[in-house]
Amino acid sequence: MTTAVLRQMLREEAALAGYQDLFFMFAALTLFSLVPVLLMRGGKIIVASEDGEEPMTDKQRRAKTPVRSPR
């Protein structure tokens, strides 16, 4: 009887320890993968024009530039 009770208590403790380890692994994986994701964020690059126009971002400047020159 004592062995069965002890085995049941050890099984519960092992399950709890397993869940804690799994939670720690997922937390570490989340924090580890968060660093590259934050580094991938693109910021705005402001480009000053030479002809005195309003400053614009690099994306706006590329959209304004024609792909082909007019003939």
C-alpha positions in Angstrom: 0.0 0.0 0.0 2.8 2.4 0.9 4.6 1.7 -2.4 1.5 2.4 -4.4 0.9 5.8 -2.7 4.5 6.7 -3.1 4.5 5.7 -6.8 1.3 7.9 -7.3 2.9 10.9 -5.6 6.1 10.5 -7.6 4.2 10.3 -10.8 2.3 13.5 -10.0 5.6 15.3 -9.1 7.2 14.1 -12.4 4.3 15.3 -14.5 4.5 18.7 -12.8 8.2 18.9 -13.3 7.7 18.0 -17.0 5.2 20.7 -17.5 7.5 23.3 -15.9 10.4 22.2 -18.1 8.1 22.4 -21.2 7.0 25.9 -20.2 10.6 27.0 -19.7 11.6 25.6 -23.1 8.7 27.5 -24.9 9.5 30.7 -23.0 13.2 30.5 -24.0 12.3 29.7 -27.6 9.9 32.7 -27.7 12.5 35.1 -26.3 15.2 33.7 -28.6 13.1 34.1 -31.7 11.9 37.5 -30.7 15.4 39.1 -31.3 15.6 38.3 -35.0 11.9 39.4 -35.5 12.7 42.8 -33.9 15.8 43.2 -36.0 13.8 42.6 -39.2 11.5 45.6 -38.6 12.2 48.2 -41.3 12.4 51.8 -40.3 11.8 54.9 -42.4 14.7 56.3 -44.2 14.3 60.0 -45.0 16.1 61.2 -48.1 16.7 64.9 -48.6 16.3 66.1 -52.2 18.7 68.4 -53.9 16.1 70.6 -55.6 14.5 71.9 -52.4 11.4 69.6 -52.5 9.8 68.2 -49.4 11.9 65.5 -47.8 10.5 62.0 -48.5 11.1 58.5 -47.4 13.1 56.1 -49.6 9.9 54.2 -50.4 8.1 57.3 -51.6 11.1 58.3 -53.7 11.3 55.0 -55.4 7.5 55.1 -56.1 8.0 58.6 -57.7 10.9 57.6 -59.9 9.7 56.3 -63.3 10.8 52.8 -64.3 11.5 53.8 -67.9 12.5 57.2 -69.2 9.9 58.8 -71.5 10.7 58.9 -75.2 
